[in-house]
Amino acid sequence: MGPEQRQEALSAAVHGHPFLQGLPNDLQVRLIERARLRELAPGEAITREGSAGTRFYILLEGSARVSRARPDGGQERIGRLRPGAIFGAMSLVDGGPRAATIAATSPSVCLELPGELLHGAPRTLDGRLALALRELLATSFSEQLRAANRRLYFLSRQLEGAEDAANETVDPEAVWLPPE
């Protein structure tokens, strides 16, 4: 993909994402200037559990597996991501290490955003972008927490042996699946 095609793809990604498309035009332009597209092969890790976070991502195409290390050294799948998912920002917000490994499960494309976009001087273009992105992440974190709550409820109903638990519609593997 040439530079012009990449620029068009970045623009389409920002304008097509349900959260980013609502940003004012000047913030979208600045975001496009700082973002990059990252193409991933199946099995390729995007983030690694325990590593320091310097970037966050939006899955544009494909799918990804979210996993954590098991005591025996293997990986336990704890969720999946589909296009539109925002991930990798928790370590940027709290300074802790990455909480999970995320790897592509099919040919995938991510919008890669540098962590410094979350910090900017007030009353500047970068400051306005940082505020908008932090609001975006707050919404994303809220959605992820709601999904985790649904998952915990679903699992607790199964553990309790609730007769209607088999009829639950909550996806027990979902980490965050954006609105369809």
PEWOTA-V660028 format. One record per residue. N is the residue number from 1. PSI is psi in radians with two decimals (NA if undefined). OMEGA is omega in degrees with one decimal (none if undefined). NEAR is the number of other ideal C-beta (glycine too) atoms within 12 Angstrom. Layout:
n={N:N}
psi={PSI:PSI}
omega={OMEGA:OMEGA}
near={NEAR:NEAR}
This chain:
n={1:2:3:4:5:6:7:8:9:10:11:12:13:14:15:16:17:18:19:20:21:22:23:24:25:26:27:28:29:30:31:32:33:34:35:36:37:38:39:40:41:42:43:44:45:46:47:48:49:50:51:52:53:54:55:56:57:58:59:60:61:62:63:64:65:66:67:68:69:70:71:72:73:74:75:76:77:78:79:80:81:82:83:84:85:86:87:88:89:90:91:92:93:94:95:96:97:98:99:100:101:102:103:104:105:106:107:108:109:110:111:112:113:114:115:116:117:118:119:120:121:122:123:124:125:126:127:128:129:130:131:132:133:134:135:136:137:138:139:140:141:142:143:144:145:146:147:148:149:150:151:152:153:154:155:156:157:158:159:160:161:162:163:164:165:166:167:168:169:170:171:172:173:174:175:176:177:178:179:180}
psi={2.21:2.96:-0.70:-0.70:-0.67:-0.75:-0.74:-0.70:-0.71:-0.79:-0.78:-0.68:-0.81:-0.79:-0.37:-0.19:2.35:-0.52:-0.75:-0.52:-0.32:-0.09:2.55:2.68:-0.74:-0.57:-0.63:-0.76:-0.78:-0.70:-0.77:-0.67:-0.60:-0.34:2.86:2.72:2.44:2.06:2.41:2.45:2.72:2.34:-0.24:2.26:2.42:-0.78:2.75:2.27:2.33:-0.26:2.83:2.49:2.27:-0.17:2.80:2.93:2.75:2.15:2.08:-0.72:2.62:-2.74:2.82:2.64:2.38:2.18:2.79:2.69:2.42:2.78:-0.49:0.05:-0.22:-3.12:2.38:2.11:2.22:-0.11:-3.08:2.76:2.60:2.99:2.40:-0.34:2.41:2.25:2.88:0.10:-0.33:-0.76:-0.44:-0.55:-0.77:-0.08:-0.02:3.02:2.85:2.39:-0.27:2.84:2.33:2.17:2.51:2.46:-0.09:2.95:2.21:2.78:2.31:2.61:2.08:2.18:2.20:2.48:-0.50:-0.22:-0.30:-0.04:2.29:2.66:2.33:2.62:0.38:2.92:-0.79:-0.64:-0.73:-0.68:-0.76:-0.79:-0.78:-0.71:-0.64:-0.64:-0.70:-0.79:-0.64:-0.73:-0.77:-0.81:-0.69:-0.77:-0.70:-0.70:-0.72:-0.74:-0.72:-0.69:-0.75:-0.71:-0.80:-0.74:-0.82:-0.83:-0.68:-0.64:-0.69:-0.76:-0.61:-0.19:0.43:2.28:-0.59:-0.01:-0.53:-0.37:0.00:2.53:0.06:2.32:1.97:-0.19:-0.16:2.23:-1.01:2.08:2.03:2.83:2.50:NA}
omega={-179.8:-178.0:-179.4:177.9:177.6:179.0:177.9:179.4:176.5:179.9:179.5:-179.8:-179.0:-178.3:-177.1:-178.6:-174.9:178.6:-175.0:-177.2:178.8:178.0:173.7:-175.1:-178.2:177.3:176.2:179.8:179.9:178.5:178.7:178.5:-173.4:-177.1:172.1:175.8:177.4:178.4:-175.2:174.4:176.5:-179.8:-179.2:-179.4:175.7:174.4:178.1:177.8:177.7:-179.5:177.2:178.1:176.1:-177.2:168.9:-165.5:168.8:178.7:-177.6:-178.5:176.3:-179.2:-178.0:178.2:175.5:-177.6:177.2:179.5:173.0:178.2:-179.4:178.5:177.4:178.9:177.0:178.5:179.6:179.3:178.6:178.9:175.0:-176.8:-178.6:-177.5:176.1:-176.4:176.9:-175.0:-175.3:-179.1:176.6:-177.8:-174.9:177.7:179.4:178.4:176.8:-175.6:-176.1:171.2:177.1:-177.5:178.4:175.4:176.1:174.7:-171.6:176.0:177.7:165.8:-177.8:-175.6:179.4:-178.3:-178.4:175.6:179.7:-178.4:178.5:179.9:177.7:176.8:173.7:177.6:179.5:177.4:177.3:178.0:179.3:179.1:179.8:179.7:176.5:175.6:176.8:-179.5:177.3:177.3:178.5:179.1:178.4:178.1:179.2:178.3:176.7:178.2:178.3:177.1:177.4:-179.5:178.5:178.5:179.5:-178.5:179.1:177.6:177.5:-179.7:178.7:-179.6:-180.0:-177.3:-177.6:-178.4:179.8:-178.9:179.9:-178.5:-179.9:176.6:-175.6:178.6:-173.4:172.3:172.2:177.8:-176.4:-179.9:179.7:none}
near={14:8:11:10:12:20:19:17:26:34:24:21:34:36:22:22:32:22:30:38:20:17:26:17:16:16:31:29:20:27:38:29:20:27:34:26:29:33:22:30:17:16:19:23:28:39:38:22:27:16:19:17:32:21:30:37:43:44:41:37:26:31:29:45:34:38:29:24:19:13:8:7:8:11:21:18:23:27:31:30:42:30:30:30:39:40:43:44:37:30:28:32:20:15:14:16:21:31:29:35:31:46:31:32:26:22:17:34:31:40:43:32:39:26:26:18:36:33:18:24:13:12:10:15:24:24:19:23:35:29:24:28:39:23:20:32:33:19:23:36:24:17:26:30:17:20:30:25:16:24:25:17:20:25:20:17:21:19:12:12:10:15:10:12:18:13:11:18:13:23:18:25:25:27:38:39:29:27:16:7}
